[in-house]
Amino acid sequence: MRTAKLLGIALVSAFAFAGSPALAEGDAEAGAKVFKKCKACHTVDEGGKHKIGPNLWALYGRQAGTADGYTKYSDDMVAAGEAGLVWSEETLASYIRKTDGTKKFIGSFIDKKKAKTKMSFAGLKKDEDVDNLVAFFKENAQ
């Protein structure tokens, strides 16, 4: 049974990335400028406080819906984490890319067309901005 669940998670992850452009090397400095769009709701500092959204320090490798001390996640975000969503460069890129959409991406992990999330941001239109923001987190959110 556990093997079947792990296989299902792997398949969902593969389908979530199907059709998404491969990650290119981004520019972390340019990503810092893109992050300004996120600053109203998020911080990215070690030991930083949560705002409307969670602090994004140590994002990569974290199970979705589990930032220490943050209690405002939607039920669907928590369920996606429990279903196997772990933040990585690839999952973050798919989540924040407008063509994928945040609600559709989270829904792909919990068998919903559109998940209910509390993030109102619709996503980034330019792949370059996605790549740059991903690079910013790689350098500044460890």
N, CA and C of each residue as an Amber inpcrd file, in Angstrom:
protein
   426
   0.8240000  -1.1980000   0.0000000   0.0000000   0.0000000   0.0000000
   0.8680000   1.2630000   0.0000000   1.9240000   1.2760000   0.8370000
   2.8130000   2.4330000   0.9010000   3.5010000   2.6570000  -0.4350000
   3.9160000   1.5620000  -1.0920000   4.5720000   1.6720000  -2.3920000
   3.6270000   2.2900000  -3.4170000   2.3610000   1.8750000  -3.3840000
   1.3790000   2.4170000  -4.3160000   1.1840000   3.9120000  -4.0830000
   1.1490000   4.3380000  -2.8140000   0.9810000   5.7590000  -2.5170000
   2.1850000   6.5640000  -3.0130000   3.3980000   6.0310000  -2.7670000
   4.5990000   6.7220000  -3.2370000   4.6240000   6.8130000  -4.7540000
   4.2010000   5.7560000  -5.4290000   4.1290000   5.7850000  -6.8870000
   3.1180000   6.8290000  -7.3450000   1.9940000   6.9170000  -6.6530000
   0.9860000   7.9240000  -6.9920000   1.5120000   9.3360000  -6.8360000
   2.2560000   9.5720000  -5.7540000   2.8440000  10.9010000  -5.5300000
   3.8310000  11.2250000  -6.6340000   4.6400000  10.2480000  -7.0120000
   5.6150000  10.4670000  -8.0910000   4.9130000  10.7900000  -9.3980000
   3.8250000  10.0960000  -9.6830000   3.0830000  10.3590000 -10.9250000
   2.4490000  11.7450000 -10.9100000   1.8560000  12.1270000  -9.7750000
   1.2590000  13.4610000  -9.6660000   2.3270000  14.5150000  -9.8830000
   3.4940000  14.3210000  -9.2740000   4.5850000  15.2820000  -9.4450000
   5.0070000  15.3770000 -10.8950000   5.1020000  14.2330000 -11.5550000
   5.4980000  14.2280000 -12.9650000   4.4730000  14.9610000 -13.8130000
   3.1890000  14.7260000 -13.5640000   2.1560000  15.4130000 -14.3340000
   2.1290000  16.8980000 -14.0360000   2.4400000  17.2720000 -12.8030000
   2.4430000  18.6930000 -12.4490000   3.4970000  19.4560000 -13.2350000
   4.5880000  18.7700000 -13.5930000   5.6540000  19.4370000 -14.3180000
   5.5220000  19.2740000 -15.8190000   4.6670000  18.3950000 -16.2760000
   4.5080000  18.1860000 -17.7180000   4.0330000  19.4850000 -18.3530000
   4.6660000  19.8820000 -19.3910000   4.2770000  21.0990000 -20.0870000
   4.9020000  22.3530000 -19.5100000   5.5410000  22.2590000 -18.3580000
   6.2090000  23.4120000 -17.7780000   7.5980000  23.5180000 -18.3700000
   8.0220000  24.7110000 -18.7080000   9.3640000  24.8660000 -19.2430000
  10.4030000  24.4060000 -18.2350000  11.4900000  23.8430000 -18.7140000
  12.5690000  23.4180000 -17.8310000  13.1570000  24.6490000 -17.1570000
  13.6470000  24.4530000 -15.9570000  14.2530000  25.5650000 -15.2400000
  15.5550000  25.9770000 -15.9010000  15.7070000  27.2530000 -16.0680000
  16.9580000  27.8010000 -16.5800000  17.6950000  28.3990000 -15.3910000
  18.9460000  28.6680000 -15.5830000  19.7020000  29.3390000 -14.5300000
  19.1900000  30.7660000 -14.4150000  18.7530000  31.1080000 -13.2430000
  18.2610000  32.4540000 -13.0230000  19.3320000  33.3380000 -12.4020000
  19.0120000  34.5820000 -12.2670000  19.8900000  35.5980000 -11.7010000
  19.3170000  35.9920000 -10.3390000  20.0140000  35.6130000  -9.2720000
  19.5250000  35.8640000  -7.9180000  19.3440000  37.3540000  -7.6360000
  20.2320000  38.1780000  -8.1820000  20.1130000  39.6290000  -7.9700000
  18.8330000  40.1580000  -8.6180000  18.5450000  39.6970000  -9.8230000
  17.2880000  40.0790000 -10.4800000  16.1050000  39.4920000  -9.7200000
  16.2970000  38.3080000  -9.1350000  15.2490000  37.6700000  -8.3380000
  14.8940000  38.4640000  -7.0960000  15.8860000  39.1700000  -6.5380000
  15.6260000  40.0340000  -5.3810000  14.6300000  41.1320000  -5.7550000
  14.7270000  41.6150000  -6.9750000  13.7820000  42.6330000  -7.4520000
  12.4000000  42.0180000  -7.6410000  12.3490000  40.7950000  -8.1460000
  11.0630000  40.1030000  -8.3210000  10.4270000  39.8460000  -6.9530000
  11.2550000  39.5210000  -5.9600000  10.7500000  39.2300000  -4.6150000
  10.0200000  40.4280000  -4.0070000  10.2710000  41.6160000  -4.4930000
   9.5520000  42.7950000  -3.9900000   8.0470000  42.6230000  -4.1330000
   7.6100000  41.8260000  -5.1230000   6.1870000  41.5460000  -5.3000000
   5.6530000  40.6600000  -4.1770000   6.5340000  39.9560000  -3.5080000
   6.1620000  38.9950000  -2.4630000   6.2540000  39.5980000  -1.0600000
   7.0190000  40.6930000  -0.9300000   7.3570000  41.2550000   0.3790000
   6.1680000  41.7460000   1.1940000   5.0880000  42.0900000   0.5580000
   3.9300000  42.5510000   1.3220000   3.3920000  41.4420000   2.2230000
   3.5990000  40.1920000   1.7970000   3.0380000  39.0610000   2.5390000
   4.0640000  38.1140000   3.1360000   5.3050000  38.1320000   2.6360000
   6.3080000  37.1530000   3.0560000   7.6170000  37.8240000   3.4520000
   8.3300000  37.1750000   4.3740000   9.7100000  37.5180000   4.6730000
  10.5660000  36.3470000   4.2190000  11.8740000  36.5680000   4.1470000
  12.7850000  35.4980000   3.7470000  14.0760000  35.6010000   4.5690000
  13.9070000  35.7770000   5.8710000  15.0460000  35.9710000   6.7680000
  15.1180000  34.8260000   7.7700000  16.3410000  34.3760000   8.0670000
  16.5120000  33.3580000   9.1030000  15.9480000  33.9120000  10.4040000
  15.0380000  33.1790000  10.9930000  14.4070000  33.6370000  12.2250000
  13.4060000  34.7580000  11.9950000  13.1040000  35.0650000  10.7330000
  12.1810000  36.1480000  10.4110000  10.7600000  35.8550000  10.8540000
  10.0150000  36.9000000  11.0440000   8.6310000  36.7720000  11.4750000
   7.7320000  36.4540000  10.2890000   6.6410000  35.8080000  10.5870000
   5.6170000  35.5730000   9.5810000   4.8200000  36.8550000   9.3960000
   4.3230000  37.0450000   8.2050000   3.4290000  38.1650000   7.9230000
   2.0690000  37.5480000   7.5960000   1.3850000  38.0730000   6.6080000
   0.1360000  37.4620000   6.1500000   0.4180000  36.0430000   5.6820000
   1.5480000  35.8770000   5.0030000   2.0130000  34.5620000   4.5760000
   3.2060000  34.1580000   5.4180000   3.6380000  32.9060000   5.2790000
   4.7460000  32.4290000   6.1070000   6.0970000  32.9980000   5.6900000
   7.0240000  33.0000000   6.6420000   8.4160000  33.3120000   6.3480000
   8.9290000  32.2040000   5.4210000   9.6300000  32.5650000   4.3840000
  10.0720000  31.6030000   3.3830000  11.5250000  31.1610000   3.5630000
  12.1470000  31.4830000   4.7060000  13.4940000  31.0060000   4.9850000
  13.4540000  29.4670000   5.0440000  14.4650000  28.8220000   4.4970000
  14.5740000  27.3560000   4.4740000  13.3770000  26.7170000   3.7570000
  12.9390000  27.3650000   2.6930000  11.7910000  26.8720000   1.9410000
  12.0850000  25.5380000   1.2580000  13.2160000  25.4580000   0.5660000
  13.5280000  24.2410000  -0.1880000  13.7330000  23.0650000   0.7620000
  13.0290000  22.0020000   0.4840000  13.0770000  20.8110000   1.3180000
  11.9790000  20.7610000   2.3660000  11.2160000  21.8370000   2.4910000
  10.1320000  21.8960000   3.4810000   8.8450000  21.3280000   2.8860000
   8.1590000  20.5310000   3.6720000   6.8430000  20.0370000   3.2690000
   5.8830000  21.2220000   3.2270000   5.0750000  21.2950000   2.1970000
   4.1070000  22.3890000   2.0670000   3.1750000  22.4080000   3.2730000
   2.8810000  23.6130000   3.7420000   1.9400000  23.7890000   4.8430000
   2.5260000  23.5150000   6.2160000   3.8600000  23.6460000   6.3590000
   4.4750000  23.2660000   7.6420000   5.4930000  24.2590000   8.1950000
   5.4680000  25.5080000   7.8210000   6.4330000  26.4640000   8.3900000
   6.1940000  26.5800000   9.8970000   7.2690000  26.4220000  10.6710000
   7.1610000  26.4880000  12.1320000   6.4940000  27.7810000  12.5760000
   5.4720000  27.6480000  13.3940000   4.8160000  28.8040000  13.9800000
   3.7870000  29.4930000  13.1010000   3.6440000  29.0490000  11.8490000
   2.6600000  29.6700000  10.9650000   1.3870000  28.8290000  10.9930000
   0.2630000  29.4570000  11.2790000  -0.9930000  28.7180000  11.4770000
  -2.1060000  29.0930000  10.5030000  -1.8050000  29.8860000   9.5100000
  -2.8650000  30.3990000   8.6320000  -2.9580000  29.6880000   7.2800000
  -2.3720000  28.4960000   7.1630000  -2.4540000  27.7660000   5.9010000
  -3.8800000  27.3230000   5.6280000  -4.2250000  27.2530000   4.3510000
  -5.5150000  26.6690000   3.9810000  -5.4610000  25.1640000   4.2080000
  -6.6130000  24.5580000   4.3780000  -6.6840000  23.1070000   4.5330000
  -6.1000000  22.4100000   3.3110000  -6.3210000  22.9780000   2.1160000
  -5.8180000  22.3570000   0.8870000  -4.2930000  22.4190000   0.8030000
  -3.6770000  23.4940000   1.2830000  -2.2070000  23.5780000   1.2790000
  -1.6290000  22.5220000   2.2100000  -2.2160000  22.3790000   3.3890000
  -1.7560000  21.3660000   4.3350000  -1.9440000  19.9730000   3.7350000
  -3.0850000  19.7430000   3.1080000  -3.3630000  18.4350000   2.4970000
  -2.3680000  18.1290000   1.3750000  -1.9970000  19.1410000   0.5950000
  -1.0150000  18.9380000  -0.4750000   0.3250000  18.5250000   0.1110000
   0.7130000  19.1440000   1.2110000   1.9470000  18.7520000   1.8900000
   1.8650000  17.3280000   2.3990000   0.7440000  16.9770000   2.9820000
   0.5580000  15.6170000   3.4870000   0.5380000  14.6000000   2.3480000
   0.1470000  15.0540000   1.1570000   0.1070000  14.1780000  -0.0180000
   1.4650000  14.0790000  -0.7110000   2.4500000  14.8270000  -0.2200000
   3.7890000  14.6800000  -0.7670000   4.4220000  15.9160000  -1.3650000
   3.7460000  17.0600000  -1.3300000   4.3470000  18.2770000  -1.8910000
   5.4490000  18.7900000  -0.9650000   6.6540000  18.7960000  -1.4890000
   7.8170000  19.3490000  -0.8020000   8.3810000  20.4260000  -1.7100000
   8.6990000  21.5740000  -1.1390000   9.1870000  22.6940000  -1.9430000
  10.6050000  22.4370000  -2.4280000  10.7860000  22.6290000  -3.7210000
  12.0830000  22.5180000  -4.3900000  12.1100000  23.6050000  -5.4530000
  13.2010000  23.7060000  -6.1650000  13.2600000  24.6840000  -7.2480000
  12.1430000  24.4090000  -8.2560000  11.9310000  23.1550000  -8.5800000
  10.9280000  22.7940000  -9.5830000   9.5020000  23.0280000  -9.0970000
   9.2120000  22.6200000  -7.8380000   7.8370000  22.7930000  -7.3590000
   7.5180000  24.2710000  -7.1580000   8.4810000  25.0430000  -6.6690000
   8.2490000  26.4800000  -6.5170000   7.9950000  27.1250000  -7.8730000
   8.7980000  26.7710000  -8.8700000   8.6240000  27.3450000 -10.2100000
   7.2320000  27.0370000 -10.7490000   6.7690000  25.8140000 -10.5890000
   5.4320000  25.4590000 -11.0740000   4.3490000  26.1980000 -10.3000000
   4.5510000  26.3560000  -9.0050000   3.5730000  27.0340000  -8.1580000
   3.4160000  28.5040000  -8.5240000   4.5180000  29.1920000  -8.7650000
   4.4460000  30.6440000  -8.9790000   4.2940000  31.0430000 -10.4380000
   4.3590000  30.0950000 -11.3640000   4.2150000  30.4100000 -12.7900000
   2.7330000  30.5980000 -13.1020000   2.3870000  31.7290000 -13.6650000
   0.9840000  32.0580000 -13.9240000   0.2960000  31.0340000 -14.8190000
   1.0020000  30.4850000 -15.8080000   0.3560000  29.5200000 -16.7120000
  -0.0600000  28.2640000 -15.9690000   0.6680000  27.9020000 -14.9090000
   0.2860000  26.7440000 -14.0990000  -0.7830000  27.1590000 -13.0970000
  -0.5690000  28.2540000 -12.4400000  -1.5070000  28.7700000 -11.4540000
  -1.3480000  28.1080000 -10.1000000  -1.3640000  28.9040000  -9.0590000
  -1.1460000  28.3930000  -7.7140000  -2.2320000  27.4160000  -7.2870000
  -3.4740000  27.7410000  -7.5550000  -4.5860000  26.8950000  -7.1200000
  -4.6420000  25.5800000  -7.8960000  -4.3560000  25.6400000  -9.1850000
  -4.3260000  24.4280000 -10.0120000  -3.1620000  23.5310000  -9.5850000
  -2.0050000  24.1290000  -9.3220000  -0.8370000  23.3530000  -8.9180000
  -1.0920000  22.6250000  -7.6020000  -1.5800000  23.3390000  -6.5960000
  -1.8660000  22.6980000  -5.3020000  -2.9490000  21.6400000  -5.4860000
  -3.9450000  21.9340000  -6.2950000  -5.0120000  20.9700000  -6.5560000
  -4.5170000  19.6740000  -7.1680000  -3.4370000  19.7380000  -7.9470000
  -2.9070000  18.5250000  -8.5800000  -2.4060000  17.5130000  -7.5480000
  -2.1030000  17.9650000  -6.3610000  -1.6260000  17.0590000  -5.3120000
  -2.7650000  16.4470000  -4.5060000  -3.9510000  17.0650000  -4.5780000
  -5.0530000  16.5910000  -3.7350000  -6.2900000  16.2320000  -4.5550000
  -6.0790000  16.0180000  -5.8410000  -7.1540000  15.5600000  -6.7200000
  -8.3160000  16.5580000  -6.8070000  -7.9670000  17.8330000  -6.9200000
  -8.9500000  18.8950000  -7.1120000  -8.5480000  19.6970000  -8.3420000
  -9.5470000  20.1750000  -9.0710000  -9.2510000  21.0130000 -10.2360000
  -8.5850000  22.3140000  -9.7970000  -9.1360000  22.9360000  -8.7540000
  -8.5920000  24.1740000  -8.1920000  -8.6700000  24.0810000  -6.6760000
  -7.5290000  24.1290000  -6.0380000  -7.4810000  24.0960000  -4.5780000
  -7.8680000  25.4570000  -4.0160000  -8.2600000  25.4570000  -2.7720000
  -8.4970000  26.7050000  -2.0580000  -7.2190000  27.0220000  -1.3070000
  -6.6060000  28.1360000  -1.6770000  -5.4210000  28.5990000  -0.9670000
  -5.6980000  30.0050000  -0.4780000  -4.8770000  30.4720000   0.4050000
  -5.0540000  31.8250000   0.9210000  -4.1620000  32.8270000   0.2110000
  -3.3740000  32.3360000  -0.7520000  -2.4940000  33.2320000  -1.5020000
  -3.2750000  33.8400000  -2.6570000  -3.3570000  35.1510000  -2.6740000
  -4.1330000  35.8270000  -3.7100000  -3.3160000  36.1140000  -4.9690000
  -2.0010000  35.9690000  -4.8890000  -1.1290000  36.2490000  -6.0260000
  -1.4010000  35.2470000  -7.1450000  -1.6410000  35.7400000  -8.3470000
  -2.0170000  34.8710000  -9.4710000  -0.8310000  34.1740000 -10.1260000
   0.3650000  34.6890000  -9.9300000   1.5430000  34.0610000 -10.5160000
   2.3180000  35.0230000 -11.4030000   3.5370000  34.6110000 -11.7410000
   4.4140000  35.4110000 -12.5880000   4.2180000  35.0350000 -14.0450000
   4.1090000  36.0310000 -14.9020000   3.8760000  35.8000000 -16.3290000
   5.1360000  35.4070000 -17.0810000   6.2730000  35.9880000 -16.7080000
   7.5160000  35.7840000 -17.4620000   8.3420000  34.6520000 -16.8590000
   8.7360000  33.7040000 -17.7150000   9.5880000  32.6020000 -17.2570000
  10.8880000  33.1250000 -16.6640000  11.4060000  34.2070000 -17.2070000
  12.6410000  34.8010000 -16.6950000  12.4680000  35.2350000 -15.2370000
  11.3160000  35.8240000 -14.9140000  11.0460000  36.2270000 -13.5330000
  10.9570000  35.0060000 -12.6180000  10.3350000  33.9410000 -13.0970000
  10.2400000  32.6970000 -12.3260000  11.6470000  32.1710000 -12.0410000
  12.4600000  32.0590000 -13.0790000  13.8250000  31.5450000 -12.9200000
  14.6410000  32.4150000 -11.9620000  14.4770000  33.7200000 -12.0570000
  15.2220000  34.6290000 -11.1940000  14.7710000  34.5190000  -9.7400000
  13.4720000  34.3900000  -9.5060000  12.9850000  34.2560000  -8.1410000
  13.4390000  32.9260000  -7.5340000  13.4080000  31.8720000  -8.3180000
  13.8930000  30.5670000  -7.8600000  15.3720000  30.6650000  -7.4770000
  16.1660000  31.3430000  -8.2860000  17.5970000  31.5340000  -7.9850000
  17.7810000  32.3750000  -6.7150000  16.9520000  33.3890000  -6.5420000
  17.0060000  34.2200000  -5.3410000  16.8050000  33.3570000  -4.0920000
  15.7930000  32.4880000  -4.1190000  15.5540000  31.6160000  -2.9580000
  16.7020000  30.6450000  -2.7440000  17.2850000  30.1640000  -3.8180000
  18.4080000  29.2300000  -3.6920000  19.5690000  29.8750000  -2.9440000
  19.7920000  31.1490000  -3.1700000  20.9150000  31.8560000  -2.5280000
  20.5470000  32.5270000  -1.2130000  19.2770000  32.8460000  -1.0200000
  18.9130000  33.6750000   0.1310000  17.9220000  33.0590000   1.1080000
  17.5680000  31.8220000   0.9260000  16.5730000  31.2190000   1.8150000
  17.0450000  29.8820000   2.3640000  18.3260000  29.7310000   2.5180000
  18.8660000  28.4410000   2.9920000  18.8410000  28.4460000   4.4770000
